[in-house]
Amino acid sequence: MQNFSHKLIDSTWRLSLLGFVLSMCLIFLSGCGGTAQKNNEIIHLTLWQSINPPANRDVFEKLVEKFNQTHTDVQVESIFIGQPQLPKILTAVVGNSPPDILLYDPQTTGQFAELGAIRPLEDWLEKLPLKSEIIPNLFEELQLNGHIWSVPLHTANLGIFYRPKLFQAAGITQTPKTWKELRQVAKKLTIDRNGDNRPEQYGILLPLGKQEWTVFSWFPFLLSAGGEVLTDNTPNLMTKAAINALQFWQDLIRDGSATLSPPERGYEEDAFISGRVAMQITGPWTYIMKSNVDYGVFPIPVNIEPTTVTATGVVHVMKTTPAREQAALKFLEYVVSVEFQKEWSMETGFLPVNIKAGQSEAFEQFISKKPVLKMFMEQMSVARTRPIIPGYSRLSDSLGRAIEAALLGESPQKALKAAQEHLELIWDNK
């Protein structure tokens, strides 16, 4: 009996000990659960981008990591999406699985807004002190139907790069300031050394193709001629300005002083770097600035008014949940900050969208070593945008076909008329 009592006491003690251990485990697990819950308060956001070249992408990834290191409640994962980008984005939107943040072109804003895929930002931006630091004329590219739909990641504009040594060899002492002068200079720079009617050197490269680079490159000439391609948000390509701008490009071809790029590759700089062309329409992101060739840049020559076209990348907040959208806004605030804009611009060649970043001592020292950037900075005051409308892709496609047809010999009037008629058939079928 005594032995049994000892066993009972021993068993009771063991059960008590087991209960204590189990209780401690439960307390520990409860503590682990509290830690997991606390960690779940960190909002993990996905950001889709298609930044190229890879060197620029690396700069962006480094800046995203800086954001993550300084924010304990929001972490952003940057995901590169390859070609074709727009179908992937639209598929994700329709499938209700969009990213939280999207870096893309402002010309698709209308399409995203029409789908209800992006969040308007004006209420948030009005309360943001940084709003006054964003370059004012960029807001044309951020707005549609009374709403602000994005903030700018970077900006730039188009100018004409040229080879000073080739200008000097042709006896040209000044860069052209008007269309007439550009045409004259292009003729002087076109050289057929062996007399086979195939010049070894052309005055200027023009982009062949139907896609956006062709439209983008032609747009400054349309704007300088005082033109638009919309009347009351409806396509109107049959304007005097549009015809004149397209005629000017065709005149350069007919003069024999312009050569066409390979199809849809008007952005490539091989011909310029090798000296086969003396002038090329492009912006400060160009590889030319990293090459070893001599180069300079001048503003788009004037027909009626000085102007150029912006090349802006924007950041959208996709519609998800209120908490995720608010977290995404913290990243957007970081993107337009002086800190981000200085580093991004100095390492990529794009221009800062933040006025204070552009006026900073660091950036001014940077552009003092790259004086061509001063020209692009100065041009920002007259830079304008391509249309921000839901049907921009259809407009651009038709306009690109018209430009290509004219470069291949069709009269500008006929090419633009065909494009206009096509748009009138499809414009209301949204």
SVG drawing of the C-alpha trace seen along z (x, -y; Angstrom):
<svg xmlns="http://www.w3.org/2000/svg" viewBox="-19 -80 56 82">
<polyline fill="none" stroke="black" stroke-width="0.4" points="0.0,0.0 2.8,-2.3 4.5,-1.4 1.3,-2.1 1.1,-5.5 4.6,-6.3 3.7,-5.4 0.5,-7.5 2.5,-10.5 5.1,-9.9 2.5,-9.7 0.7,-12.8 4.1,-14.6 4.9,-13.5 1.4,-14.6 1.8,-17.9 5.3,-18.3 3.8,-17.3 1.0,-19.8 3.5,-22.5 5.6,-21.7 2.6,-21.7 1.5,-25.0 4.9,-26.5 4.8,-25.2 1.4,-26.7 2.6,-30.0 5.7,-29.7 3.6,-28.9 1.2,-31.7 4.2,-33.9 5.3,-32.6 1.9,-33.2 2.1,-36.8 5.5,-37.2 4.0,-35.7 1.1,-38.1 3.5,-41.0 5.5,-40.0 2.3,-39.8 1.9,-43.5 4.6,-44.0 2.9,-44.6 4.8,-42.9 4.1,-44.6 4.9,-43.5 6.2,-46.0 6.3,-45.2 8.8,-47.0 10.4,-46.6 13.4,-48.8 16.1,-48.5 19.1,-48.3 20.0,-46.0 22.4,-48.6 19.5,-50.9 17.5,-48.0 20.4,-47.4 20.2,-51.1 16.5,-50.8 16.9,-47.5 19.5,-49.2 17.1,-52.1 14.3,-49.7 16.5,-47.9 17.3,-51.3 13.5,-51.8 13.2,-48.3 16.0,-49.0 14.4,-52.2 10.8,-51.0 9.9,-48.4 6.2,-48.2 6.4,-48.0 8.6,-45.8 8.7,-46.1 9.6,-43.2 10.7,-44.5 9.8,-42.0 11.1,-42.5 8.5,-41.6 9.8,-40.8 8.1,-41.3 5.2,-41.5 4.5,-43.6 1.0,-45.1 -0.8,-41.7 0.7,-40.4 -0.5,-43.4 -4.0,-43.3 -4.2,-39.6 -3.3,-40.1 -5.9,-42.9 -8.7,-40.9 -7.7,-37.9 -7.8,-40.0 -4.2,-39.4 -2.4,-42.7 0.8,-43.9 0.5,-46.5 2.7,-49.0 3.3,-49.3 6.0,-51.2 4.9,-51.9 4.3,-54.4 1.9,-57.3 0.3,-56.7 -1.4,-53.6 -3.0,-55.5 -6.3,-55.9 -6.6,-52.2 -5.8,-51.3 -8.2,-54.0 -11.0,-52.8 -10.6,-49.3 -10.7,-50.6 -7.3,-49.1 -5.5,-52.1 -6.1,-54.3 -6.5,-58.1 -3.9,-60.0 -5.0,-63.6 -6.3,-63.5 -3.1,-62.0 -0.9,-64.2 -2.6,-67.4 -1.5,-66.7 2.0,-65.8 4.5,-68.7 6.6,-67.1 3.9,-68.0 5.3,-71.5 8.7,-70.0 7.6,-68.0 8.3,-69.7 5.0,-71.6 4.6,-70.7 4.9,-67.0 1.4,-67.0 -0.1,-67.1 1.2,-63.6 -0.1,-62.4 -3.7,-63.6 -6.9,-62.4 -10.6,-63.4 -9.9,-65.5 -7.8,-62.9 -4.1,-62.4 -3.3,-58.7 0.4,-58.5 3.6,-60.1 6.7,-60.4 9.7,-58.1 11.9,-59.9 11.7,-62.2 13.7,-63.3 13.0,-64.6 14.2,-64.3 17.0,-66.3 19.3,-65.7 22.7,-64.2 25.4,-65.1 29.1,-64.3 31.1,-67.5 34.0,-66.2 31.7,-65.4 30.2,-68.9 33.7,-70.4 34.8,-68.3 31.7,-69.5 32.5,-73.1 29.5,-73.5 30.2,-75.9 26.7,-76.2 24.1,-73.7 20.7,-74.1 18.0,-76.1 15.2,-75.8 13.7,-73.1 15.2,-74.9 18.7,-74.9 18.4,-71.2 17.5,-70.3 20.5,-72.2 22.9,-70.8 21.7,-67.2 22.5,-67.7 26.0,-68.9 26.6,-66.0 25.6,-63.4 28.6,-62.2 29.0,-59.7 32.7,-59.2 32.9,-56.7 30.2,-58.1 27.9,-55.0 24.9,-57.0 25.0,-55.1 26.3,-57.6 28.8,-56.2 27.6,-59.0 24.1,-60.3 23.0,-63.5 20.4,-62.0 18.8,-58.7 15.0,-58.5 13.2,-55.6 11.4,-53.2 8.4,-51.3 4.8,-51.5 5.5,-51.3 5.7,-53.9 9.3,-54.9 8.5,-56.2 5.5,-58.1 7.5,-59.4 10.4,-60.6 8.1,-62.4 6.0,-64.1 8.4,-67.0 8.1,-68.0 4.3,-67.9 4.4,-70.0 6.9,-72.5 4.6,-73.0 1.9,-74.0 0.0,-70.8 -2.0,-68.3 -3.6,-64.9 -6.8,-65.4 -9.7,-67.7 -12.0,-67.4 -10.4,-64.1 -11.2,-62.8 -8.4,-61.9 -7.8,-64.6 -4.8,-63.8 -5.7,-65.9 -4.3,-69.1 -1.9,-71.4 0.6,-71.0 0.5,-67.2 0.9,-67.2 3.8,-69.7 5.6,-67.7 5.3,-64.5 6.2,-66.3 9.4,-67.5 10.5,-64.0 9.7,-62.9 11.7,-65.8 14.7,-64.6 14.3,-61.2 13.8,-62.6 16.8,-64.9 18.8,-61.7 20.2,-63.1 18.3,-60.8 18.6,-57.0 16.1,-54.8 16.7,-52.6 16.1,-48.8 12.3,-48.2 11.3,-49.0 14.9,-49.7 15.1,-53.5 16.5,-53.8 19.7,-51.8 22.9,-54.0 25.2,-51.8 25.0,-53.9 25.8,-57.1 28.6,-55.6 30.2,-54.2 29.9,-57.5 27.4,-56.3 25.0,-59.1 25.9,-62.4 22.7,-63.2 20.2,-61.1 17.0,-61.9 17.2,-60.5 17.4,-61.4 19.9,-61.5 19.4,-57.8 21.3,-57.0 24.4,-54.7 26.0,-57.4 26.8,-59.3 28.7,-56.2 30.6,-55.6 34.0,-56.9 32.8,-58.8 32.7,-62.6 29.2,-63.9 27.1,-67.0 23.4,-67.7 21.1,-70.5 17.4,-71.2 14.8,-70.1 14.9,-72.7 11.9,-75.1 9.2,-75.4 6.7,-77.7 7.5,-77.2 10.4,-75.7 9.2,-72.4 10.1,-68.8 8.3,-65.8 8.7,-64.3 9.9,-60.7 8.5,-60.0 8.1,-56.8 5.4,-56.8 4.4,-54.8 0.8,-53.7 -0.9,-52.3 -3.0,-49.4 -6.4,-48.9 -6.1,-46.2 -7.1,-46.8 -7.0,-50.1 -4.2,-48.9 -2.0,-47.8 -2.7,-51.0 -1.7,-53.1 1.5,-51.1 2.2,-51.6 1.8,-55.4 4.8,-55.4 6.9,-54.0 5.6,-56.6 6.5,-59.3 10.0,-57.9 10.2,-57.8 9.6,-61.5 11.9,-62.4 15.1,-64.4 17.2,-61.4 15.8,-59.0 15.8,-61.4 19.4,-62.5 20.8,-59.0 18.5,-57.6 19.2,-60.5 23.0,-60.6 23.3,-56.9 20.9,-56.5 21.1,-59.7 17.4,-60.5 16.5,-63.9 15.2,-64.3 11.5,-65.0 12.1,-66.7 13.1,-70.4 15.2,-70.4 17.0,-67.3 17.8,-69.1 19.1,-72.2 21.1,-70.2 24.9,-70.7 25.5,-67.1 23.4,-67.1 24.8,-70.4 28.4,-69.0 27.3,-65.9 25.9,-67.8 28.9,-70.1 30.8,-67.0 28.1,-66.1 27.1,-69.4 24.7,-67.9 22.4,-67.3 22.0,-71.0 20.3,-71.3 17.8,-68.6 17.2,-70.3 16.6,-73.6 14.2,-72.0 12.0,-70.7 10.3,-74.2 8.9,-73.8 8.5,-70.0 5.0,-68.6 3.4,-65.2 1.8,-62.7 -2.0,-62.4 -3.1,-60.8 -6.4,-59.1 -8.0,-55.7 -7.6,-55.1 -4.0,-56.1 -2.8,-52.7 -5.2,-52.8 -4.2,-56.4 -0.5,-55.5 -0.9,-52.4 -2.7,-54.3 -0.3,-57.3 2.7,-55.0 1.4,-53.3 0.9,-56.8 4.5,-57.9 5.9,-54.7 3.9,-54.9 5.1,-58.5 8.8,-57.5 8.4,-54.7 7.0,-57.1 3.3,-57.7 2.2,-61.3 1.7,-62.6 -1.9,-63.7 -2.9,-60.2 -1.1,-58.5 -2.7,-60.6 -6.1,-60.4 -6.0,-56.6 -5.1,-56.6 -7.8,-59.1 -10.5,-57.0 -9.3,-53.9 -9.6,-55.6 -13.1,-56.9 -14.2,-53.3 -12.9,-52.0 -12.8,-55.0 -16.2,-54.5 -15.8,-50.7 -14.0,-50.9"/>
</svg>
